[in-house]
């Protein structure tokens, strides 16, 4: 997951940084630091990604068109 994917996933879910922080169990400052491009521990990035995936986000790898996100088909 990269910075743009994080922001795209938040928008897709209608979440602000505080929503993501609360759901991932991290501080809002941690989310802001990640989205500014600061290096975070791998476990923290994994927690953010896992939180998004549990909420129905699928991460699309770069496949010529650039990395992205989408809502899971199972998302209601």
N, CA, C and O of each residue as an XYZ file, in Angstrom:
304
protein
N       0.847     -1.177      0.000
C       0.000      0.000      0.000
C       0.888      1.235      0.000
O       1.846      1.333      0.767
N       0.547      2.177     -0.881
C       1.314      3.424     -0.901
C       0.429      4.583     -0.421
O      -0.729      4.384     -0.053
N       0.986      5.776     -0.433
C       0.294      6.963      0.072
C      -1.004      7.217     -0.685
O      -2.049      7.439     -0.074
N      -0.941      7.187     -2.006
C      -2.120      7.469     -2.825
C      -3.201      6.426     -2.581
O      -4.378      6.770     -2.475
N      -2.816      5.156     -2.491
C      -3.792      4.104     -2.228
C      -4.468      4.318     -0.871
O      -5.666      4.074     -0.728
N      -3.718      4.764      0.099
C      -4.277      5.026      1.421
C      -5.343      6.110      1.333
O      -6.441      5.953      1.867
N      -5.023      7.198      0.666
C      -5.983      8.297      0.530
C      -7.203      7.863     -0.280
O      -8.336      8.192      0.073
N      -6.972      7.126     -1.362
C      -8.075      6.655     -2.199
C      -9.001      5.731     -1.400
O     -10.224      5.820     -1.514
N      -8.414      4.853     -0.599
C      -9.208      3.916      0.199
C     -10.046      4.667      1.230
O     -11.213      4.338      1.445
N      -9.453      5.670      1.862
C     -10.217      6.458      2.841
C     -11.418      7.132      2.179
O     -12.525      7.119      2.717
N     -11.185      7.717      1.011
C     -12.270      8.407      0.304
C     -13.360      7.403     -0.100
O     -14.549      7.687      0.042
N     -12.959      6.252     -0.595
C     -13.929      5.234     -1.014
C     -14.832      4.817      0.146
O     -16.011      4.519     -0.049
N     -14.273      4.801      1.339
C     -15.049      4.408      2.516
C     -15.728      5.596      3.203
O     -16.547      5.412      4.103
N     -15.389      6.796      2.781
C     -15.930      7.979      3.430
C     -15.304      8.229      4.786
O     -15.945      8.791      5.675
N     -14.049      7.813      4.953
C     -13.334      7.948      6.226
C     -12.386      9.127      6.195
O     -11.759      9.405      5.173
N     -12.285      9.814      7.312
C     -11.234     10.793      7.523
C     -10.048     10.102      8.171
O     -10.089      8.900      8.437
N      -8.998     10.858      8.423
C      -7.817     10.257      9.057
C      -8.134      9.738     10.452
O      -7.580      8.721     10.871
N      -9.009     10.415     11.171
C      -9.371      9.952     12.523
C     -10.145      8.637     12.485
O      -9.978      7.786     13.358
N     -10.991      8.475     11.469
C     -11.731      7.215     11.327
C     -10.773      6.055     11.089
O     -10.875      5.009     11.731
N      -9.842      6.252     10.160
C      -8.858      5.204      9.891
C      -8.037      4.913     11.131
O      -7.823      3.752     11.479
N      -7.577      5.958     11.799
C      -6.761      5.774     13.004
C      -7.522      4.966     14.055
O      -6.980      4.017     14.622
N      -8.759      5.335     14.310
C      -9.569      4.638     15.316
C      -9.741      3.160     14.951
O      -9.570      2.280     15.795
N     -10.080      2.902     13.692
C     -10.310      1.518     13.262
C      -9.040      0.681     13.226
O      -9.091     -0.533     13.423
N      -7.898      1.322     12.976
C      -6.623      0.596     12.896
C      -5.896      0.527     14.238
O      -4.916     -0.204     14.379
N      -6.377      1.287     15.222
C      -5.721      1.280     16.533
C      -4.414      2.048     16.548
O      -3.492      1.699     17.284
N      -4.332      3.095     15.738
C      -3.142      3.952     15.711
C      -3.596      5.390     15.956
O      -4.795      5.665     16.008
N      -2.654      6.292     16.103
C      -3.014      7.690     16.332
C      -3.286      8.389     14.995
O      -2.748      7.993     13.961
N      -4.125      9.433     15.024
C      -4.344     10.206     13.802
C      -3.040     10.783     13.245
O      -2.888     10.922     12.031
N      -2.110     11.116     14.127
C      -0.814     11.630     13.678
C      -0.053     10.578     12.876
O       0.653     10.907     11.923
N      -0.197      9.324     13.262
C       0.467      8.241     12.526
C      -0.070      8.162     11.099
O       0.701      8.002     10.153
N      -1.383      8.274     10.943
C      -1.985      8.257      9.599
C      -1.479      9.460      8.802
O      -1.098      9.322      7.639
N      -1.476     10.627      9.424
C      -1.007     11.840      8.737
C       0.457     11.700      8.331
O       0.835     12.110      7.233
N       1.277     11.133      9.195
C       2.697     10.940      8.863
C       2.843     10.021      7.659
O       3.647     10.290      6.766
N       2.068      8.930      7.627
C       2.130      8.005      6.495
C       1.739      8.717      5.207
O       2.399      8.565      4.178
N       0.663      9.494      5.270
C       0.175     10.171      4.065
C       1.064     11.332      3.640
O       0.930     11.828      2.521
N       1.966     11.775      4.507
C       2.974     12.771      4.123
C       4.211     12.113      3.520
O       5.102     12.793      3.011
N       4.258     10.791      3.583
C       5.382     10.072      2.997
C       6.460      9.675      3.977
O       7.526      9.212      3.572
N       6.200      9.851      5.271
C       7.188      9.449      6.269
C       7.200      7.931      6.399
O       6.189      7.263      6.186
N       8.353      7.411      6.747
C       8.539      5.973      6.903
C       7.911      5.518      8.221
O       8.184      6.095      9.273
N       7.071      4.485      8.162
C       6.478      3.893      9.359
C       6.958      2.463      9.498
O       7.467      1.872      8.545
N       6.794      1.912     10.686
C       7.126      0.500     10.886
C       6.259     -0.355      9.974
O       5.110     -0.014      9.692
N       6.810     -1.449      9.525
C       6.072     -2.364      8.665
C       4.799     -2.868      9.320
O       3.780     -3.049      8.652
N       4.854     -3.094     10.626
C       3.662     -3.584     11.325
C       2.545     -2.536     11.332
O       1.365     -2.885     11.316
N       2.912     -1.270     11.355
C       1.911     -0.202     11.337
C       1.247     -0.117      9.968
O       0.027      0.018      9.874
N       2.045     -0.196      8.915
C       1.487     -0.166      7.557
C       0.593     -1.379      7.345
O      -0.461     -1.273      6.718
N       1.007     -2.528      7.863
C       0.195     -3.740      7.764
C      -1.130     -3.558      8.492
O      -2.167     -4.008      8.005
N      -1.112     -2.907      9.648
C      -2.346     -2.658     10.399
C      -3.294     -1.768      9.606
O      -4.502     -2.003      9.598
N      -2.760     -0.750      8.942
C      -3.590      0.130      8.125
C      -4.211     -0.650      6.968
O      -5.413     -0.561      6.715
N      -3.381     -1.408      6.280
C      -3.864     -2.180      5.126
C      -4.903     -3.211      5.547
O      -5.931     -3.360      4.886
N      -4.650     -3.914      6.625
C      -5.579     -4.931      7.119
C      -6.920     -4.314      7.493
O      -7.972     -4.912      7.268
N      -6.876     -3.129      8.058
C      -8.098     -2.414      8.418
C      -8.909     -2.083      7.173
O     -10.125     -2.275      7.147
N      -8.239     -1.590      6.151
C      -8.928     -1.305      4.898
C      -9.528     -2.573      4.295
O     -10.681     -2.573      3.864
N      -8.759     -3.635      4.265
C      -9.243     -4.879      3.659
C     -10.450     -5.420      4.426
O     -11.388     -5.935      3.816
N     -10.436     -5.310      5.751
C     -11.575     -5.761      6.558
C     -12.819     -4.919      6.275
O     -13.945     -5.391      6.437
N     -12.610     -3.672      5.851
C     -13.724     -2.772      5.531
C     -14.196     -2.927      4.085
O     -15.136     -2.251      3.667
N     -13.550     -3.817      3.316
C     -14.002     -4.091      1.954
C     -13.186     -3.464      0.843
O     -13.648     -3.389     -0.295
N     -11.979     -3.010      1.153
C     -11.109     -2.427      0.128
C     -10.203     -3.511     -0.443
O      -9.639     -4.318      0.296
N     -10.072     -3.520     -1.763
C      -9.100     -4.386     -2.443
C      -8.020     -3.489     -3.028
O      -8.319     -2.475     -3.660
N      -6.782     -3.859     -2.820
C      -5.654     -3.098     -3.361
C      -5.266     -3.685     -4.705
O      -5.091     -4.896     -4.839
N      -5.132     -2.818     -5.699
C      -4.792     -3.223     -7.053
C      -3.319     -2.897     -7.277
O      -2.921     -1.738     -7.161
N      -2.503     -3.906     -7.596
C      -1.086     -3.639     -7.828
C      -0.876     -2.860     -9.128
O      -1.759     -2.795     -9.984
N       0.294     -2.283     -9.249
C       0.613     -1.580    -10.491
C       0.686     -2.614    -11.601
O       1.436     -3.587    -11.520
N      -0.102     -2.387    -12.634
C      -0.161     -3.343    -13.744
C      -0.131     -2.606    -15.072
O      -0.819     -2.985    -16.020
N       0.659     -1.567    -15.133
C       0.734     -0.765    -16.337
C      -0.101      0.500    -16.236
O       0.192      1.494    -16.900
N      -1.134      0.468    -15.413
C      -1.992      1.629    -15.255
C      -1.782      2.320    -13.920
O      -2.440      3.320    -13.632
N      -0.894      1.813    -13.118
C      -0.638      2.383    -11.805
C      -1.429      1.671    -10.727
O      -2.477      1.089    -11.006
N      -0.939      1.713     -9.497
C      -1.627      1.055     -8.386
C      -2.925      1.792     -8.063
O      -3.059      2.982     -8.345
N      -3.869      1.079     -7.473
C      -5.131      1.695     -7.111
C      -5.854      0.887     -6.056
O      -5.278     -0.009     -5.440
N      -7.127      1.211     -5.851
C      -7.975      0.495     -4.910
C      -9.372      0.375     -5.517
O      -9.729      1.113     -6.435
N     -10.140     -0.553     -4.998
C     -11.548     -0.665     -5.368
C     -12.286     -1.307     -4.205
O     -11.687     -1.965     -3.355
N     -13.602     -1.103     -4.183
C     -14.421     -1.762     -3.192
C     -14.619     -3.205     -3.612
O     -14.789     -3.498     -4.796
N     -14.597     -4.087     -2.659
C     -14.808     -5.493     -2.931
C     -16.199     -5.718     -3.496
O     -17.124     -4.976     -3.166
N     -16.362     -6.708     -4.323
C     -17.689     -7.033     -4.871
C     -18.654     -7.410     -3.761
O     -19.867     -7.258     -3.905
N     -18.118     -7.897     -2.662
C     -18.958     -8.305     -1.528
C     -19.382     -7.124     -0.675
O     -20.169     -7.276      0.259
N     -18.856     -5.941     -0.997
C     -19.175     -4.727     -0.241
C     -20.604     -4.312     -0.543
O     -20.996     -4.234     -1.707
N     -21.392     -4.044      0.506
C     -22.771     -3.616      0.258
C     -22.940     -2.139      0.399
O     -24.044     -1.624      0.221
